[in-house]
Amino acid sequence: MRAYSMQGTPSTMLIDAAGRLRRQWFGAVDDLELGAKVGRLLVEAEHAPAATTSLVGDVRSGCDASGCAV
């Protein structure tokens, strides 16, 4: 939780195809708002060149090839 400055639960994080944290919410999230933001990221990912960077393997992120530490 510290790696992403999370305040507690429930917390929702929106991470793009390149592994960047794009949006973070603390508390309840409106499902229509979340769906719209996810949809925009999916469209963005379809039109973007292949990602060359990722947080996977970045020691600061708490992530490796098997996933992220919780």
Secondary structure as the mmCIF struct_conf table of DSSP 4:
data_model
#
loop_
_struct_conf.conf_type_id
_struct_conf.id
_struct_conf.beg_label_comp_id
_struct_conf.beg_label_asym_id
_struct_conf.beg_label_seq_id
_struct_conf.end_label_comp_id
_struct_conf.end_label_asym_id
_struct_conf.end_label_seq_id
HELX_RH_3T_P HELX_RH_3T_P1 ARG A 2 TYR A 4
TURN_TY1_P TURN_TY1_P1 SER A 5 SER A 5
BEND BEND1 GLY A 8 PRO A 10
STRN STRN1 SER A 11 ILE A 15
TURN_TY1_P TURN_TY1_P2 ALA A 17 ALA A 18
BEND BEND2 GLY A 19 GLY A 19
STRN STRN2 LEU A 21 PHE A 26
BEND BEND3 GLY A 27 GLY A 27
HELX_RH_AL_P HELX_RH_AL_P1 ASP A 31 HIS A 47
BEND BEND4 ALA A 48 ALA A 48
HELX_LH_PP_P HELX_LH_PP_P1 PRO A 49 ALA A 51
BEND BEND5 LEU A 55 LEU A 55
TURN_TY1_P TURN_TY1_P3 VAL A 56 GLY A 57
HELX_RH_3T_P HELX_RH_3T_P2 VAL A 59 SER A 61
TURN_TY1_P TURN_TY1_P4 GLY A 62 GLY A 62
STRN STRN3 CYS A 63 ASP A 64
TURN_TY1_P TURN_TY1_P5 ALA A 65 SER A 66
STRN STRN4 GLY A 67 CYS A 68
#
